[in-house]
């Protein structure tokens, strides 16, 4: 496109700051970021989200945070990209700090936010934080969301709260493979071998019936 003399637009740049992330082409991603600055579209939120997502997925969290801070208006999609990047790279305290900021500036949150932050609370093995997020999940109406409830189950399991994990499991839709796998793994990891085998056998009966 550049060789043909066609000027890239915002959609082109954003679609490309995402392709680089998916292909782990950090150097090309930085070059595209420089191009964005050159054509003076840095302040466009659509492009900024693409830049943040690219850096976060490339584990370049310092750059992702810097791009986020330069946004004139903080958007949920951008915050989710950064929180997810923190969570996936073990920067769990930073993920919670950013989640707290979301409340202060009233950006809101969705199931992607909650799933990422629950991953961090599980990684930190922080029961108190997991229960706080559980309360938020209930109050916000996401308790029936499969993605969120499975993440909550996993967080409790990693916090070694087997009773809480079991309670959440029985709230999941019958036959939810992800929830079943998480619960069986929780039983096995916490020394509840008989329960793990029993649940696995129940799963086999359900599949075969």
TINU-850721 format. One record per atom (N, C-alpha, C): residue in one letter; x, y, z. Coordinates in steps of 0.02 Angstrom, whole numbers, padded with zeros to 5 digits, always signed. Layout:
! TINU-850721
aXYZ;...
END
This chain:
! TINU-850721
x+00041-00060+00000;x+00000+00000+00000;x+00043+00063+00000;x+00094+00063+00043;x+00138+00121+00047;x+00177+00131-00018;x+00200+00075-00047;x+00238+00079-00109;x+00195+00104-00166;x+00130+00090-00163;x+00084+00111-00216;x+00062+00183-00208;x+00085+00215-00154;x+00067+00285-00143;x+00000+00295-00112;x-00029+00241-00085;x-00095+00246-00052;x-00085+00262+00021;x-00118+00314+00043;x-00110+00335+00112;x-00152+00290+00158;x-00121+00260+00209;x-00159+00217+00255;x-00207+00259+00297;x-00266+00231+00309;x-00314+00266+00351;x-00316+00235+00421;x-00360+00259+00464;x-00362+00236+00533;x-00380+00162+00537;x-00426+00140+00495;x-00445+00069+00496;x-00387+00025+00475;x-00350+00046+00423;x-00292+00008+00399;x-00241+00000+00454;x-00225+00055+00488;x-00173+00054+00540;x-00194+00011+00599;x-00256+00018+00620;x-00279-00021+00677;x-00280-00096+00661;x-00302-00114+00602;x-00306-00184+00582;x-00236-00214+00574;x-00188-00172+00549;x-00120-00197+00539;x-00087-00211+00606;x-00091-00138+00695;x-00064-00137+00761;x-00081-00199+00796;x-00151-00240+00764;x-00179-00305+00788;x-00145-00364+00753;x-00134-00360+00685;x-00100-00414+00649;x-00030-00425+00675;x+00005-00370+00688;x+00073-00375+00715;x+00074-00410+00782;x+00024-00396+00823;x+00020-00429+00889;x+00009-00503+00881;x-00037-00521+00836;x-00051-00592+00825;x+00008-00631+00799;x+00049-00598+00759;x+00107-00631+00729;x+00171-00620+00768;x+00166-00585+00825;x+00224-00571+00867;x+00278-00531+00830;x+00256-00484+00789;x+00303-00442+00751;x+00311-00375+00787;x+00347-00377+00844;x+00353-00317+00885;x+00388-00260+00848;x+00440-00276+00808;x+00478-00224+00774;x+00434-00188+00724;x+00395-00227+00686;x+00350-00196+00637;x+00296-00155+00673;x+00274-00180+00730;x+00225-00144+00769;x+00251-00076+00791;x+00314-00074+00812;x+00344-00009+00831;x+00349+00038+00771;x+00366+00009+00713;x+00371+00050+00653;x+00303+00081+00635;x+00251+00041+00643;x+00184+00066+00628;x+00163+00120+00678;x+00184+00111+00741;x+00170+00162+00791;x+00203+00228+00772;x+00264+00224+00747;x+00299+00284+00724;x+00262+00316+00665;x+00235+00273+00621;x+00197+00299+00564;x+00134+00336+00588;x+00103+00308+00638;x+00043+00339+00667;x+00060+00409+00692;x+00116+00415+00727;x+00137+00480+00753;x+00152+00528+00695;x+00182+00501+00642;x+00200+00544+00585;x+00139+00574+00552;x+00086+00535+00544;x+00028+00561+00510;x-00023+00591+00559;x+00000+00599+00621;x-00037+00637+00672;x-00105+00607+00688;x-00107+00542+00697;x-00170+00510+00718;x-00163+00479+00787;x-00112+00499+00823;x-00099+00470+00889;x-00159+00478+00936;x-00194+00535+00931;x-00247+00549+00978;x-00313+00515+00960;x-00316+00481+00903;x-00377+00446+00885;x-00383+00382+00928;x-00439+00375+00964;x-00447+00320+01009;x-00449+00252+00974;x-00477+00250+00914;x-00481+00188+00877;x-00411+00160+00864;x-00366+00203+00842;x-00297+00182+00829;x-00260+00169+00895;x-00272+00210+00945;x-00239+00201+01009;x-00254+00133+01039;x-00317+00111+01033;x-00335+00045+01059;x-00295-00010+01023;x-00287-00002+00957;x-00248-00050+00919;x-00175-00052+00941;x-00147+00006+00957;x-00078+00011+00980;x-00071-00023+01048;x-00116-00009+01093;x-00115-00039+01160;x-00121-00115+01155;x-00167-00137+01114;x-00178-00210+01106;x-00115-00243+01078;x-00084-00210+01029;x-00023-00237+00998;x+00033-00245+01049;x+00045-00192+01088;x+00098-00194+01138;x+00083-00244+01194;x+00020-00245+01216;x+00002-00291+01271;x+00011-00364+01250;x-00011-00381+01189;x-00005-00449+01166;x+00067-00468+01150;x+00109-00418+01141;x+00181-00430+01129;x+00221-00428+01194;x+00185-00423+01251;x+00216-00420+01318;x+00258-00358+01329;x+00245-00306+01290;x+00280-00242+01298;x+00235-00196+01339;x+00228-00213+01402;x+00177-00180+01444;x+00193-00108+01461;x+00257-00092+01465;x+00276-00022+01478;x+00252+00022+01420;x+00263-00003+01359;x+00241+00035+01300;x+00165+00038+01296;x+00133-00018+01314;x+00060-00020+01313;x+00031+00031+01362;x+00061+00034+01422;x+00037+00081+01472;x+00048+00154+01450;x+00105+00166+01419;x+00120+00234+01395;x+00070+00256+01342;x+00053+00210+01296;x+00004+00225+01244;x-00065+00237+01276;x-00080+00199+01327;x-00144+00207+01362;x-00148+00276+01397;x-00094+00294+01430;x-00094+00358+01466;x-00102+00417+01419;x-00081+00410+01356;x-00085+00464+01309;x-00155+00472+01278;x-00199+00424+01292;x-00267+00429+01265;x-00305+00486+01300;x-00336+00530+01262;x-00373+00585+01292;x-00435+00561+01330;x-00466+00508+01305;x-00523+00477+01337;x-00510+00403+01346;x-00514+00380+01408;x-00500+00310+01422;x-00562+00269+01405;x-00554+00218+01363;x-00609+00176+01341;x-00603+00106+01371;x-00661+00073+01377;x-00663+00006+01405;x-00621-00043+01366;x-00624-00040+01299;x-00586-00087+01258;x-00511-00080+01271;x-00488-00019+01277;x-00417-00006+01290;x-00397-00032+01359;x-00439-00019+01409;x-00424-00041+01477;x-00424-00118+01481;x-00471-00149+01445;x-00473-00222+01444;x-00409-00251+01413;x-00386-00220+01359;x-00325-00244+01326;x-00266-00240+01374;x-00262-00185+01411;x-00206-00176+01457;x-00212-00222+01518;x-00272-00229+01546;x-00282-00274+01603;x-00267-00346+01584;x-00290-00365+01525;x-00276-00433+01500;x-00201-00444+01491;x-00166-00393+01465;x-00094-00398+01457;x-00059-00406+01524;x-00079-00367+01573;x-00050-00373+01640;x-00062-00443+01669;x-00125-00466+01663;x-00143-00530+01691;x-00105-00588+01659;x-00100-00587+01593;x-00067-00641+01557;x+00008-00642+01567;x+00036-00585+01588;x+00109-00581+01597;x+00129-00580+01671;x+00082-00596+01715;x+00098-00602+01786;x+00103-00536+01823;x+00082-00481+01792;x+00082-00416+01826;x+00013-00406+01858;x-00002-00449+01906;x-00070-00452+01932;x-00089-00393+01976;x-00042-00366+02013;x-00057-00307+02054;x-00073-00247+02010;x-00037-00241+01954;x-00051-00186+01908;x-00120-00194+01877;x-00139-00257+01864;x-00206-00269+01836;x-00260-00245+01885;x-00251-00259+01949;x-00300-00237+01998;x-00299-00161+02007;x-00241-00132+02003;x-00236-00059+02008;x-00275-00025+01952;x-00267-00051+01891;x-00303-00023+01834;x-00378-00035+01840;x-00396-00093+01866;x-00467-00109+01877;x-00498-00059+01926;x-00460-00041+01978;x-00484+00009+02026;x-00493+00077+01992;x-00448+00094+01946;x-00454+00157+01908;x-00519+00159+01868;x-00540+00102+01843;x-00601+00099+01803;x-00661+00123+01843;x-00661+00107+01908;x-00716+00130+01951;x-00713+00206+01960;x-00653+00231+01969;x-00646+00303+01983;x-00667+00346+01925;x-00652+00324+01864;x-00670+00365+01805;x-00734+00342+01772;x-00767+00292+01803;x-00833+00270+01781;x-00834+00246+01709;x-00785+00206+01690;x-00782+00178+01623;x-00829+00118+01617;x-00838+00083+01672;x-00878+00021+01671;x-00834-00040+01661;x-00864-00097+01653;x-00827-00159+01641;x-00874-00209+01608;x-00846-00264+01584;x-00887-00316+01554;x-00858-00385+01572;x-00882-00437+01540;x-00860-00505+01558;x-00786-00516+01544;x-00759-00481+01493;x-00688-00487+01479;x-00647-00458+01536;x-00668-00401+01562;x-00634-00370+01619;x-00634-00416+01679;x-00693-00442+01695;x-00701-00484+01754;x-00661-00549+01749;x-00661-00579+01690;x-00623-00641+01680;x-00549-00630+01689;x-00524-00574+01663;x-00452-00559+01669;x-00433-00545+01741;x-00475-00507+01776;x-00458-00489+01844;x-00464-00549+01891;x-00510-00595+01876;x-00516-00656+01915;x-00455-00701+01904;x-00428-00700+01844;x-00367-00737+01830;x-00310-00712+01874;x-00307-00646+01883;x-00256-00616+01925;x-00266-00632+01998;x-00329-00630+02021;x-00341-00646+02092;x-00323-00718+02107;x-00335-00763+02059;x-00315-00832+02067;x-00240-00840+02068;x-00206-00805+02023;x-00133-00808+02020;x-00102-00783+02085;x-00133-00732+02115;x-00108-00704+02178;x-00129-00747+02238;x-00174-00795+02225;x-00203-00836+02279;x-00231-00793+02335;x-00266-00740+02314;x-00294-00692+02361;x-00369-00705+02368;x-00387-00740+02422;x-00457-00758+02433;x-00500-00696+02441;x-00475-00646+02477;x-00514-00586+02490;x-00531-00550+02425;x-00481-00543+02381;x-00494-00511+02317;x-00543-00550+02275;x-00536-00616+02276;x-00582-00659+02237;x-00653-00649+02261;x-00663-00644+02326;x-00730-00636+02354;x-00757-00566+02339;x-00713-00517+02337;x-00735-00449+02319;x-00760-00448+02247;x-00722-00481+02203;x-00742-00484+02132;x-00806-00525+02125;x-00813-00578+02166;x-00874-00618+02166;x-00935-00573+02181;x-00928-00529+02231;x-00982-00483+02248;x-00999-00437+02189;x-00947-00413+02156;x-00958-00369+02098;x-00993-00408+02042;x-00974-00470+02033;x-01005-00513+01982;x-01080-00520+01995;x-01097-00533+02057;x-01167-00542+02075;x-01206-00476+02065;x-01179-00422+02091;x-01213-00357+02088;x-01222-00332+02017;x-01174-00349+01974;x-01177-00324+01905;x-01216-00370+01858;x-01240-00427+01884;x-01280-00471+01844;x-01242-00519+01799;x-01177-00525+01810;x-01136-00570+01769;x-01131-00640+01798;x-01169-00654+01851;x-01164-00719+01883;x-01190-00776+01839;x-01228-00758+01787;x-01253-00809+01741;x-01212-00813+01677;x-01159-00773+01673;x-01115-00775+01615;x-01066-00833+01621;x-01066-00878+01573;x-01024-00938+01577;x-00950-00922+01583;x-00927-00874+01544;x-00856-00856+01545;x-00835-00830+01614;x-00876-00788+01644;x-00860-00759+01709;x-00865-00811+01764;x-00917-00851+01764;x-00926-00899+01818;x-00873-00953+01818;x-00850-00971+01758;x-00795-01020+01754;x-00730-00989+01779;x-00719-00926+01764;x-00659-00891+01789;x-00662-00885+01866;x-00722-00874+01893;x-00730-00870+01965;x-00716-00937+01998;x-00741-00990+01969;x-00727-01057+01993;x-00651-01070+01996;x-00618-01053+01941;x-00546-01064+01937;x-00508-01022+01988;x-00530-00960+01999;x-00498-00916+02048;x-00503-00946+02118;x-00562-00969+02137;x-00571-01000+02203;x-00529-01063+02210;x-00526-01102+02157;x-00486-01163+02159;x-00412-01148+02172;x-00387-01097+02137;x-00317-01078+02146;x-00304-01048+02215;x-00357-01020+02245;x-00351-00994+02314;x-00361-01050+02366;x-00370-01111+02341;x-00381-01170+02383;x-00445-01165+02424;x-00495-01131+02396;x-00561-01126+02428;x-00607-01175+02393;x-00599-01239+02409;x-00633-01291+02372;x-00709-01288+02381;x-00732-01268+02441;x-00805-01262+02452;x-00836-01208+02408;x-00801-01151+02404;x-00825-01096+02362;x-00824-01117+02288;x-00771-01151+02268;x-00766-01174+02199;x-00823-01223+02183;x-00837-01268+02229;x-00891-01317+02219;x-00959-01282+02213;x-00969-01232+02256;x-01032-01194+02253;x-01042-01160+02186;x-00987-01131+02161;x-00990-01098+02095;x-01002-01149+02040;x-00970-01208+02046;x-00977-01260+01995;x-01050-01280+01986;x-01086-01287+02041;x-01156-01308+02036;x-01201-01254+02010;x-01174-01194+02001;x-01212-01140+01970;x-01202-01139+01894;x-01152-01177+01871;x-01136-01178+01799;x-01188-01221+01762;x-01197-01207+01697;x-01244-01248+01657;x-01221-01321+01657;x-01269-01366+01661;x-01254-01438+01660;x-01219-01455+01594;x-01164-01491+01600;x-01128-01511+01540;x-01077-01462+01515;x-01065-01408+01553;x-01014-01358+01533;x-00945-01391+01540;x-00914-01405+01483;x-00851-01442+01483;x-00796-01403+01519;x-00793-01338+01508;x-00740-01298+01540;x-00748-01299+01616;x-00809-01291+01639;x-00822-01292+01711;x-00806-01361+01741;x-00826-01414+01706;x-00812-01482+01729;x-00736-01494+01734;x-00701-01473+01682;x-00627-01482+01682;x-00595-01444+01739;x-00618-01382+01750;x-00590-01340+01804;x-00604-01371+01872;x-00664-01398+01882;x-00682-01427+01946;x-00643-01491+01959;x-00637-01533+01909;x-00598-01595+01916;x-00526-01578+01932;x-00498-01529+01898;x-00428-01508+01910;x-00421-01480+01981;x-00471-01442+02004;x-00469-01414+02072;x-00469-01469+02124;x-00512-01519+02115;x-00514-01576+02161;x-00446-01611+02163;x-00419-01624+02104;x-00355-01661+02099;x-00298-01622+02131;x-00294-01557+02117;x-00239-01516+02142;x-00241-01507+02218;x-00302-01509+02246;x-00309-01497+02318;x-00316-01561+02358;x-00299-01617+02326;x-00297-01680+02363;x-00364-01715+02372;x-00414-01696+02333;x-00480-01728+02336;x-00487-01777+02278;x-00446-01829+02281;x-00442-01876+02226;x-00508-01912+02212;x-00542-01934+02266;x-00604-01971+02257;x-00658-01928+02223;x-00662-01865+02245;x-00710-01820+02214;x-00694-01807+02140;x-00629-01802+02125;x-00608-01791+02056;x-00628-01849+02012;x-00615-01910+02036;x-00633-01970+01997;x-00709-01976+01991;x-00744-01962+02046;x-00817-01967+02046;x-00848-01920+01996;x-00823-01858+01994;x-00850-01809+01948;x-00834-01828+01876;x-00775-01856+01866;x-00755-01878+01799;x-00801-01934+01775;x-00817-01981+01819;x-00861-02037+01801;x-00932-02012+01786;x-00954-01963+01825;x-01020-01933+01811;x-01021-01901+01742;x-00965-01870+01725;x-00960-01837+01660;x-00964-01890+01604;x-00929-01947+01614;x-00931-01999+01563;x-01001-02027+01555;x-01036-02037+01611;x-01105-02062+01608;x-01150-02014+01570;x-01139-01950+01582;x-01180-01899+01550;x-01168-01899+01475;x-01105-01906+01455;x-01087-01905+01384;x-01115-01968+01349;x-01113-02024+01383;x-01134-02088+01352;x-01209-02098+01352;x-01244-02061+01395;x-01317-02070+01399;x-01355-02033+01344;
END
